[in-house]
Amino acid sequence: MAGKPLQIVPPVSGVAELYDLGRGPESTSQRVKRLQAEARMLAREEVECLDRDLRRMAEQAKAIADGGDAYPAGIRELAGRISVDTAQRAEILRALLERLH
């Protein structure tokens, strides 16, 4: 597989070593757009992680609520409310995410 060999870019004070991967020079506006796209992607990943965590929490709370006499009544009742509320919030979060794309 022949390709352009990597070239070490001269060191810049206070910056780690960079490698030219053949992209060529990037203008400031291109860099801003790329960084904004990366930030949006990272933010979406965080929201998706929150969505998974909320769903997992709702399932765990439902398991406790449905756990019968193994759990005290007050805890079962609270877990039941947490399960419903958390599941609803996860659905809202998912709907907002889907609306963005």
C-alpha positions as CSV (number, residue, x, y, z in Angstrom):
1,M,0.0,0.0,0.0
2,A,1.8,3.1,-1.2
3,G,0.9,6.4,0.3
4,K,2.3,9.7,1.3
5,P,4.8,9.1,4.2
6,L,4.2,10.9,7.4
7,Q,6.2,14.0,8.0
8,I,7.0,15.5,11.4
9,V,6.0,19.1,11.6
10,P,8.5,21.4,13.2
11,P,7.8,21.7,16.9
12,V,5.8,24.6,18.2
13,S,6.4,26.0,21.7
14,G,3.8,24.6,24.1
15,V,2.2,22.2,21.6
16,A,2.7,18.5,21.3
17,E,4.3,17.1,18.2
18,L,2.0,17.1,15.2
19,Y,2.0,15.0,12.1
20,D,1.0,16.1,8.6
21,L,-1.6,13.4,7.5
22,G,-1.9,14.9,4.0
23,R,-4.8,17.2,4.8
24,G,-2.8,20.3,3.8
25,P,-3.1,23.6,5.6
26,E,-6.3,24.3,7.3
27,S,-7.7,27.8,7.3
28,T,-9.0,29.3,10.5
29,S,-12.7,29.1,9.4
30,Q,-12.2,25.4,8.3
31,R,-10.6,24.7,11.7
32,V,-13.5,26.4,13.6
33,K,-16.1,24.4,11.5
34,R,-14.2,21.2,12.2
35,L,-13.9,21.9,15.9
36,Q,-17.6,22.8,16.1
37,A,-18.6,19.6,14.4
38,E,-16.4,17.6,16.8
39,A,-17.9,19.4,19.8
40,R,-21.4,18.7,18.5
41,M,-20.5,15.0,18.0
42,L,-19.0,14.8,21.5
43,A,-22.1,16.5,23.0
44,R,-24.4,14.0,21.2
45,E,-22.3,11.1,22.5
46,E,-22.7,12.5,26.0
47,V,-26.5,12.9,25.6
48,E,-26.8,9.3,24.2
49,C,-24.8,8.1,27.2
50,L,-27.2,10.0,29.5
51,D,-30.1,8.4,27.7
52,R,-28.7,4.9,28.2
53,D,-28.1,5.6,31.9
54,L,-31.6,6.9,32.4
55,R,-33.1,3.8,30.7
56,R,-30.9,1.5,32.8
57,M,-31.9,3.4,35.9
58,A,-35.6,3.1,35.0
59,E,-35.2,-0.7,34.5
60,Q,-33.4,-1.1,37.8
61,A,-36.0,1.0,39.7
62,K,-38.8,-1.1,38.1
63,A,-37.0,-4.3,39.2
64,I,-37.0,-3.0,42.8
65,A,-40.6,-1.8,42.5
66,D,-41.6,-5.3,41.3
67,G,-39.3,-7.0,43.8
68,G,-42.1,-7.9,46.2
69,D,-41.5,-8.3,49.9
70,A,-37.8,-8.5,49.5
71,Y,-37.8,-4.7,49.5
72,P,-39.6,-2.5,52.1
73,A,-42.9,-1.0,51.0
74,G,-41.8,2.6,51.0
75,I,-38.7,1.8,48.9
76,R,-40.8,-0.2,46.4
77,E,-43.3,2.7,46.0
78,L,-40.5,5.2,45.6
79,A,-38.7,3.0,43.1
80,G,-42.0,2.6,41.1
81,R,-42.3,6.4,40.8
82,I,-38.6,6.8,39.9
83,S,-39.0,4.1,37.2
84,V,-42.0,5.8,35.6
85,D,-40.5,9.4,35.8
86,T,-37.1,8.3,34.6
87,A,-38.5,6.4,31.7
88,Q,-40.6,9.4,30.6
89,R,-37.6,11.7,30.8
90,A,-35.6,9.3,28.8
91,E,-38.3,9.3,26.1
92,I,-38.3,13.1,26.0
93,L,-34.5,13.1,25.7
94,R,-34.6,10.6,22.9
95,A,-37.3,12.6,21.1
96,L,-35.2,15.8,21.3
97,L,-32.2,13.9,20.0
98,E,-34.1,12.6,17.1
99,R,-35.5,16.0,16.2
100,L,-31.9,17.3,15.9
101,H,-31.0,14.9,13.1
